[in-house]
Amino acid sequence: MYLQDIDLRKVYTIWKSNLGPFQGFFRSTPFVSLQTYDNFILKEENTCQCNQGALNIIVENCSENNFLIVDLPIDEILNLAFLLNNEYFIKPILNINLLFHPFGIIGTKENINKLINNGLNLKKISTEKFIMLIPYDRYNDNWKSDDLKDKLNNQYGISDDDLPSADILKILGYTKITILTINKIKDDLQDYINFINEDIEVEVIKVKG
């Protein structure tokens, strides 16, 4: 199966379906960029393994009044999204604003494979439990100029518009935000935490990568 054989609009629609009030936080950028991506063979079998510690924390903390934001590497969140949707009936909000490009610094063929295969195999669910997933590898402050040579710098950061405000969350009945991440909290996410914790409780949990 080749990338050009995939109905990207269908995959996009599957991931976006039943997001309810969080539909506006779902990003079309990855799917649009794949329309012009170099054609390649997709793996028909997709290994879907994830950090069991992270999965346990998510299942334990996810509720109708606790909004979870998971900031882990892209392969990890794509696998978590699949498992949470199909096995735990927790609807994933993929907040991936990545412009896929063959020469991009971030975004691999393996990422694309998981985005497509996991999407095509998502079950249709109706639930009041949601979780937002953002890729920790959206940018890397440690890369040097030599690392970027002959590459498209498609790194990006998240802004206030990419994440729900305290007002929106309160209207929806949430009283707390739990953020799950690894290592050092990214500066863009820390800015969001600093702003929002004046109006709603925020808990940060770090897991081993």
C-alpha positions as CSV (number, residue, x, y, z in Angstrom):
1,M,0.0,0.0,0.0
2,Y,1.4,3.4,-1.0
3,L,0.8,6.8,0.5
4,Q,-0.8,8.1,-2.7
5,D,-3.4,5.3,-2.4
6,I,-4.7,6.6,0.9
7,D,-7.8,8.7,1.2
8,L,-6.3,11.3,3.5
9,R,-9.6,13.1,3.8
10,K,-11.1,9.9,5.2
11,V,-8.3,9.5,7.7
12,Y,-8.7,13.1,8.7
13,T,-12.4,12.7,9.2
14,I,-12.0,9.6,11.4
15,W,-9.5,11.3,13.7
16,K,-11.8,14.4,13.9
17,S,-15.1,12.6,14.5
18,N,-17.0,12.9,17.8
19,L,-14.6,15.5,19.3
20,G,-17.6,17.6,20.3
21,P,-16.6,20.9,21.9
22,F,-12.9,20.2,21.2
23,Q,-13.2,19.9,17.5
24,G,-11.6,23.3,17.0
25,F,-8.3,22.1,18.6
26,F,-7.8,19.4,16.0
27,R,-5.3,20.4,13.3
28,S,-5.5,19.5,9.6
29,T,-1.9,20.5,8.9
30,P,-0.4,17.0,8.9
31,F,-3.0,15.7,6.4
32,V,-2.8,18.7,4.1
33,S,1.0,18.4,4.0
34,L,0.8,14.7,3.1
35,Q,-1.1,15.5,-0.1
36,T,2.2,16.7,-1.6
37,Y,4.6,14.3,0.3
38,D,6.8,12.0,-1.7
39,N,5.1,8.7,-2.4
40,F,6.4,5.7,-0.4
41,I,5.2,2.2,0.7
42,L,3.3,2.1,4.0
43,K,3.7,-0.8,6.4
44,E,0.5,-2.8,6.5
45,E,1.3,-4.0,10.0
46,N,1.7,-1.4,12.6
47,T,3.2,-2.2,16.0
48,C,1.2,-0.3,18.6
49,Q,3.2,-0.3,21.8
50,C,3.3,2.5,24.4
51,N,4.7,3.5,27.7
52,Q,2.7,1.4,30.1
53,G,3.4,3.8,33.0
54,A,2.0,6.7,31.1
55,L,-1.1,4.6,30.0
56,N,-1.8,3.7,33.7
57,I,-1.5,7.3,34.8
58,I,-3.9,8.5,32.1
59,V,-6.5,5.8,32.8
60,E,-6.3,6.5,36.5
61,N,-6.6,10.3,36.2
62,C,-8.9,10.8,33.2
63,S,-12.4,11.8,34.2
64,E,-15.2,14.1,33.2
65,N,-13.9,16.9,35.5
66,N,-10.1,16.4,35.0
67,F,-8.8,17.5,31.6
68,L,-5.6,15.7,30.6
69,I,-2.9,17.1,28.3
70,V,-0.3,14.6,27.3
71,D,3.0,16.0,25.9
72,L,5.1,13.0,24.8
73,P,7.0,12.0,21.6
74,I,4.8,11.8,18.5
75,D,5.0,8.0,18.0
76,E,4.0,7.6,21.7
77,I,1.0,9.8,21.5
78,L,-0.2,8.2,18.3
79,N,0.0,4.8,19.9
80,L,-1.7,6.1,23.1
81,A,-4.4,7.7,21.0
82,F,-5.2,4.4,19.4
83,L,-5.3,2.4,22.6
84,L,-7.2,4.9,24.6
85,N,-9.8,5.2,22.0
86,N,-10.3,1.5,21.2
87,E,-9.7,-0.1,24.6
88,Y,-10.6,2.5,27.2
89,F,-13.2,4.6,25.3
90,I,-11.3,7.9,25.9
91,K,-11.5,10.1,22.9
92,P,-8.1,11.5,21.8
93,I,-7.8,15.1,20.6
94,L,-4.8,15.0,18.3
95,N,-3.2,18.4,18.5
96,I,-0.4,17.9,16.0
97,N,0.3,21.0,13.9
98,L,3.2,19.4,12.1
99,L,4.0,20.1,8.4
100,F,5.3,16.8,7.1
101,H,8.0,17.3,4.5
102,P,10.6,14.8,3.2
103,F,13.4,17.1,4.3
104,G,11.8,18.3,7.5
105,I,13.7,18.2,10.7
106,I,10.8,16.6,12.5
107,G,8.2,14.1,11.2
108,T,9.3,10.7,9.9
109,K,7.8,8.1,7.6
110,E,7.2,6.0,10.7
111,N,5.2,8.9,12.2
112,I,3.1,9.1,9.0
113,N,2.6,5.3,9.0
114,K,1.2,5.4,12.5
115,L,-1.0,8.5,11.9
116,I,-2.6,6.7,8.9
117,N,-2.8,3.1,10.1
118,N,-3.9,4.0,13.7
119,G,-6.5,6.3,12.2
120,L,-7.9,3.8,9.8
121,N,-8.3,1.3,12.6
122,L,-9.9,3.6,15.2
123,K,-13.3,2.5,16.5
124,K,-16.2,4.9,16.4
125,I,-17.0,5.8,20.0
126,S,-19.2,8.2,21.9
127,T,-17.9,9.3,25.2
128,E,-17.7,12.2,27.7
129,K,-14.0,11.5,28.4
130,F,-11.4,13.4,26.3
131,I,-7.7,13.7,26.3
132,M,-5.5,16.2,24.4
133,L,-2.2,14.9,22.9
134,I,0.6,17.1,21.7
135,P,4.0,16.0,20.4
136,Y,7.0,16.7,22.7
137,D,9.3,16.6,19.7
138,R,7.6,19.6,18.0
139,Y,10.9,21.5,18.6
140,N,14.3,20.9,20.1
141,D,16.3,23.7,21.7
142,N,19.5,21.6,21.7
143,W,19.8,21.3,18.0
144,K,22.7,23.2,16.5
145,S,23.0,24.9,13.1
146,D,24.8,21.9,11.6
147,D,21.8,19.7,12.6
148,L,19.6,21.9,10.4
149,K,21.8,22.1,7.4
150,D,20.0,21.1,4.1
151,K,16.8,20.6,6.1
152,L,13.4,22.3,6.2
153,N,13.0,23.8,9.7
154,N,9.4,22.6,10.3
155,Q,9.7,22.9,14.1
156,Y,6.8,24.7,15.8
157,G,5.6,25.8,19.2
158,I,2.1,25.9,20.7
159,S,0.3,29.1,21.5
160,D,-2.7,30.1,23.6
161,D,-5.0,29.4,20.6
162,D,-3.8,25.7,20.5
163,L,-5.0,24.9,24.0
164,P,-8.3,25.4,25.8
165,S,-8.7,28.4,28.2
166,A,-9.8,28.0,31.8
167,D,-13.1,29.6,30.9
168,I,-13.8,27.0,28.2
169,L,-12.9,24.1,30.5
170,K,-15.0,25.5,33.4
171,I,-18.0,25.8,31.1
172,L,-17.5,22.2,30.1
173,G,-17.4,21.1,33.8
174,Y,-13.7,20.7,34.3
175,T,-12.2,21.7,37.7
176,K,-8.6,20.5,37.1
177,I,-6.0,20.0,34.4
178,T,-3.4,17.3,34.6
179,I,-0.4,17.5,32.3
180,L,1.7,14.4,31.6
181,T,5.1,15.0,30.1
182,I,8.8,13.8,30.2
183,N,12.0,15.6,31.1
184,K,11.9,19.3,31.2
185,I,8.5,21.0,30.5
186,K,8.7,22.8,27.1
187,D,8.8,26.6,27.4
188,D,5.6,27.0,25.4
189,L,3.7,24.6,27.6
190,Q,5.1,26.2,30.7
191,D,3.8,29.6,29.5
192,Y,0.3,28.1,29.2
193,I,0.6,26.6,32.7
194,N,1.7,29.9,34.2
195,F,-1.2,31.6,32.6
196,I,-4.0,29.1,33.3
197,N,-3.2,28.1,36.9
198,E,-4.4,31.4,38.1
199,D,-8.0,30.2,37.3
200,I,-7.9,26.4,37.5
201,E,-5.9,23.8,39.4
202,V,-3.0,22.4,37.4
203,E,-1.0,19.2,38.2
204,V,2.1,18.2,36.3
205,I,3.1,14.5,36.3
206,K,6.4,13.5,34.7
207,V,7.0,10.0,33.4
208,K,10.1,8.2,32.3
209,G,10.7,8.3,28.5
